Amino acid sequence: MRFNIYGQFQLEVRRENDSWEVYRLDPKKRRNEDELLIPPTLQTEEVGTFLDDIYHELSGHGQDVRMLS
């Protein structure tokens, strides 16, 4: 899954075995976001809400965390 975080950056979140792996997507580069730990018990449909809770300080008026297709 890919998420646009308030129009500031994008994250790719993938399920690997029993845990979530998170990567920050920069132009021509993808790097592991080691400091962001998503609880392994979190369901797929809850990831966007979790990211919104973590990064809400970055939001501006009318901005949101959106899943990208």
C-alpha positions in Angstrom: 0.0 0.0 0.0 1.2 3.5 -0.7 0.1 6.6 1.3 0.4 10.3 0.6 1.2 11.9 3.9 -0.4 15.4 3.8 1.1 16.1 0.4 4.6 16.2 2.0 5.9 12.7 1.3 4.9 9.2 0.4 5.2 5.9 2.3 5.0 2.3 1.1 3.7 -0.1 3.7 4.0 -3.8 3.1 3.1 -6.9 5.2 6.2 -9.1 5.6 5.6 -12.3 7.4 4.0 -11.2 10.8 5.1 -7.6 10.7 4.7 -4.3 8.7 7.6 -2.9 6.7 7.6 0.9 6.0 9.6 2.6 3.3 9.8 6.3 2.6 9.6 7.0 -1.1 11.8 9.8 -2.4 12.5 10.6 -6.0 14.5 7.7 -7.5 15.0 6.3 -4.0 13.3 4.2 -1.4 14.6 4.0 2.1 13.5 2.0 5.1 11.7 4.0 7.9 13.2 2.0 10.8 11.9 4.4 13.4 8.2 3.9 12.4 6.9 0.7 13.9 3.4 -0.3 13.0 2.0 -2.8 15.5 1.9 -6.3 14.0 -1.7 -6.8 15.1 -3.0 -3.8 13.1 -5.3 -4.8 10.3 -4.8 -3.6 6.7 -7.8 -1.2 6.8 -6.4 0.4 10.0 -3.0 1.5 8.6 -4.1 4.8 7.2 -5.7 5.9 10.5 -2.6 4.8 12.3 -0.4 6.9 10.0 -2.7 9.9 10.5 -2.4 9.5 14.2 1.4 9.4 14.0 1.9 12.3 11.5 -1.0 14.6 12.4 1.4 17.4 13.5 2.4 17.8 9.8 -1.1 18.4 8.5 -2.3 21.7 7.2 -5.9 22.9 6.6 -7.7 20.4 4.4 -4.8 18.0 4.2 -5.1 14.3 4.9 -3.4 10.9 4.7 -4.6 9.3 1.5 -4.0 5.8 0.2 -2.8 5.9 -3.4 -3.9 3.4 -6.0 
